[in-house]
């Protein structure tokens, strides 16, 4: 409701420069709070997952239907994610990213391990979050909304700057959720250098984007970069 009030009758958009799973973004689009999503991620794995779901929906659903959530397949998928990419988009890499996300602890693709552990003796097993029927419904819905979802594979700040160049920021809410300073290199394949964190802060505080929300870890670098903002 707040988004509708802020943007009125114009076509409001929601943009995520570091989109990951983009759960909130999809809910806003489904609920009609925004009319467009701009999703970006520099990681070719995440980009491949989104592109596969958006543009090869039927193929993705077929793959989902025949996939059994086993520890062996989890290990095969994780191995695929560490391979050197031949191109920015790869369907199999995209599905592997999706599978590892759904079957790893806290949904973290890198460094978390499978749900239930490698011995599968935990309270929850590797299939705990792999409900095929529910996932298929969600994927089908995303495919139906593809005309309202714009996907890119760019550096996060460059993506923000591209929106400014297209003069769409006045009607766009930016949800900026960059890799954390402390754990970014451990939790994400595509982390950020301190220079990139500094450059992002400089751009956000420069006033080019009038509407933005930022999430971060509580780190001295973040406090220094955004110290001019009120707590």
C-alpha positions as CSV (number, residue, x, y, z in Angstrom):
1,X,0.0,0.0,0.0
2,X,2.8,2.4,0.8
3,X,4.3,1.8,-2.6
4,X,1.0,2.6,-4.3
5,X,0.6,5.8,-2.3
6,X,4.1,6.9,-3.1
7,X,4.0,6.4,-6.8
8,X,0.3,7.0,-7.4
9,X,-1.1,6.1,-10.8
10,X,2.3,5.9,-12.6
11,X,3.7,2.5,-13.5
12,X,5.8,1.7,-10.3
13,X,8.8,-0.6,-10.7
14,X,10.8,-2.5,-8.2
15,X,14.5,-3.2,-8.9
16,X,17.0,-5.4,-7.2
17,X,20.7,-5.0,-8.3
18,X,21.7,-8.0,-6.2
19,X,18.5,-10.0,-6.7
20,X,19.3,-13.5,-5.4
21,X,16.0,-15.3,-4.8
22,X,14.0,-12.0,-5.1
23,X,11.2,-13.4,-3.0
24,X,9.8,-10.0,-1.9
25,X,10.0,-8.6,-5.4
26,X,7.9,-11.5,-6.8
27,X,5.3,-11.0,-4.1
28,X,5.0,-7.3,-4.9
29,X,4.4,-8.1,-8.6
30,X,1.9,-10.9,-7.9
31,X,0.0,-8.6,-5.5
32,X,-0.2,-5.8,-8.0
33,X,1.8,-3.3,-5.9
34,X,4.3,-2.8,-8.8
35,X,3.9,-3.4,-12.5
36,X,7.5,-4.1,-13.4
37,X,10.4,-6.0,-11.8
38,X,14.0,-5.3,-12.8
39,X,16.2,-8.2,-11.5
40,X,19.9,-8.2,-11.8
41,X,22.7,-10.4,-10.5
42,X,26.4,-10.4,-11.5
43,X,26.7,-14.0,-10.6
44,X,26.1,-16.1,-13.8
45,X,24.7,-18.9,-11.7
46,X,21.9,-16.9,-10.3
47,X,21.3,-15.2,-13.6
48,X,21.1,-18.6,-15.3
49,X,18.6,-19.8,-12.7
50,X,16.3,-16.8,-13.3
51,X,16.7,-16.9,-17.1
52,X,15.9,-20.6,-17.2
53,X,12.8,-20.2,-15.2
54,X,11.6,-17.1,-17.1
55,X,12.4,-18.1,-20.7
56,X,12.5,-22.0,-20.6
57,X,9.7,-22.5,-18.1
58,X,8.4,-25.7,-19.5
59,X,11.8,-27.3,-19.8
60,X,12.5,-26.2,-16.2
61,X,9.3,-27.8,-15.0
62,X,10.1,-31.0,-16.8
63,X,13.5,-31.1,-15.2
64,X,12.0,-30.4,-11.8
65,X,9.5,-33.3,-12.2
66,X,12.1,-35.9,-12.9
67,X,14.6,-34.7,-10.3
68,X,15.0,-36.7,-7.1
69,X,16.4,-34.7,-4.1
70,X,19.4,-36.9,-3.2
71,X,22.7,-36.2,-1.6
72,X,24.5,-37.5,-4.7
73,X,22.6,-35.1,-7.0
74,X,23.3,-32.3,-4.6
75,X,27.0,-33.0,-4.8
76,X,26.8,-33.2,-8.6
77,X,25.0,-29.8,-8.8
78,X,27.5,-28.2,-6.4
79,X,30.4,-29.4,-8.5
80,X,28.7,-27.9,-11.6
81,X,28.5,-24.6,-9.9
82,X,32.3,-24.5,-9.3
83,X,33.1,-25.2,-13.0
84,X,34.4,-22.4,-15.1
85,X,31.5,-21.0,-17.2
86,X,31.5,-21.2,-21.0
87,X,28.9,-18.6,-21.3
88,X,26.8,-16.2,-19.1
89,X,23.8,-18.4,-19.5
90,X,23.6,-22.2,-19.0
91,X,20.3,-23.9,-18.4
92,X,21.9,-26.8,-16.4
93,X,23.9,-24.4,-14.3
94,X,20.7,-22.5,-13.6
95,X,18.8,-25.6,-12.5
96,X,21.8,-26.7,-10.4
97,X,21.8,-23.3,-8.6
98,X,18.0,-23.6,-8.0
99,X,18.4,-27.2,-6.6
100,X,21.3,-26.4,-4.3
101,X,19.5,-23.3,-3.0
102,X,16.4,-25.4,-2.2
103,X,18.3,-28.2,-0.6
104,X,21.0,-26.4,1.4
105,X,20.9,-25.0,4.9
106,X,19.4,-21.5,5.0
107,X,19.2,-21.6,1.2
108,X,22.9,-20.5,1.0
109,X,24.5,-21.9,-2.2
110,X,28.1,-21.6,-1.1
111,X,29.6,-23.0,2.1
112,X,26.5,-24.1,4.0
113,X,26.1,-27.8,3.3
114,X,23.0,-29.9,2.6
115,X,19.9,-29.9,4.8
116,X,20.3,-32.8,7.2
117,X,24.0,-32.8,6.9
118,X,26.3,-35.1,4.8
119,X,25.2,-38.1,6.8
120,X,21.5,-37.2,6.5
121,X,21.0,-37.8,10.2
122,X,19.5,-34.4,11.1
123,X,15.9,-33.7,12.1
124,X,15.2,-32.5,8.5
125,X,16.4,-34.2,5.4
126,X,17.6,-32.9,2.1
127,X,14.1,-32.9,0.7
128,X,12.6,-30.7,3.4
129,X,12.2,-27.7,1.2
130,X,11.8,-29.5,-2.1
131,X,8.1,-29.7,-2.4
132,X,7.7,-30.3,-6.2
133,X,4.0,-29.4,-6.4
134,X,4.5,-26.0,-4.6
135,X,7.7,-25.2,-6.5
136,X,6.0,-26.1,-9.8
137,X,3.1,-23.7,-9.1
138,X,5.5,-20.9,-8.2
139,X,7.7,-21.5,-11.3
140,X,4.6,-21.6,-13.6
141,X,3.4,-18.3,-12.1
142,X,6.8,-16.7,-12.7
143,X,6.7,-17.9,-16.3
144,X,3.3,-16.3,-16.8
145,X,4.7,-13.0,-15.5
146,X,7.7,-12.9,-17.7
147,X,6.6,-9.9,-19.7
148,X,6.8,-7.8,-16.6
149,X,10.2,-9.1,-15.4
150,X,13.4,-7.7,-16.9
151,X,16.5,-9.7,-16.2
152,X,20.1,-8.6,-16.5
153,X,23.6,-9.9,-15.6
154,X,25.6,-6.9,-14.7
155,X,27.7,-5.5,-11.9
156,X,25.2,-4.2,-9.2
157,X,26.3,-0.6,-9.3
158,X,26.5,-0.5,-13.1
159,X,22.9,-1.9,-13.1
160,X,21.8,1.0,-10.9
161,X,23.5,3.5,-13.1
162,X,21.8,2.0,-16.2
163,X,18.4,2.7,-14.6
164,X,19.5,6.3,-14.0
165,X,20.6,6.6,-17.7
166,X,17.2,5.3,-18.8
167,X,15.6,7.9,-16.5
168,X,13.3,5.4,-14.8
169,X,14.5,5.9,-11.2
170,X,11.8,8.5,-10.4
171,X,9.2,5.6,-10.5
172,X,11.4,2.8,-9.2
173,X,12.0,1.6,-5.7
174,X,15.5,0.1,-5.4
175,X,16.0,-2.7,-3.0
176,X,19.7,-2.9,-2.5
177,X,20.9,-6.0,-0.7
178,X,24.6,-6.4,-1.6
179,X,26.8,-9.2,-0.4
180,X,27.7,-8.6,3.2
181,X,31.1,-7.1,4.0
182,X,32.0,-9.6,6.7
183,X,30.8,-12.8,5.1
184,X,30.3,-11.9,1.4
185,X,33.3,-13.8,0.2
186,X,32.3,-16.9,2.2
187,X,28.6,-16.9,1.3
188,X,28.6,-15.8,-2.3
189,X,30.5,-16.7,-5.4
190,X,30.4,-13.1,-6.5
191,X,31.4,-11.0,-3.5
192,X,32.3,-7.4,-3.4
193,X,35.6,-5.6,-2.8
194,X,35.8,-2.8,-0.2
195,X,36.2,-0.4,-3.2
196,X,32.9,-1.6,-4.6
197,X,31.1,-1.2,-1.2
198,X,32.5,2.4,-1.1
199,X,31.4,3.2,-4.6
200,X,27.9,1.9,-4.0
201,X,27.6,4.1,-0.9
202,X,28.8,7.1,-2.8
203,X,26.3,6.6,-5.5
204,X,23.3,5.9,-3.2
205,X,24.1,9.0,-1.1
206,X,24.6,11.1,-4.1
207,X,20.9,11.6,-4.6
208,X,20.5,10.1,-8.1
209,X,18.1,7.5,-6.8
210,X,15.2,9.1,-4.9
211,X,13.7,5.8,-3.6
212,X,15.8,3.1,-2.1
213,X,16.1,0.6,0.8
214,X,19.4,-0.8,1.8
215,X,20.2,-3.9,3.9
216,X,23.6,-4.7,5.2
217,X,25.5,-6.4,8.0
218,X,26.6,-4.3,11.0
219,X,30.2,-3.7,10.0
220,X,32.5,-0.7,10.6
221,X,32.8,-0.1,6.9
222,X,29.1,0.2,6.5
223,X,28.8,2.5,9.5
224,X,31.5,4.7,8.1
225,X,30.1,4.8,4.6
226,X,26.6,5.6,5.7
227,X,27.4,7.6,8.9
228,X,25.6,10.7,7.5
229,X,22.2,8.9,7.7
230,X,20.1,9.1,10.8
231,X,19.7,5.8,12.8
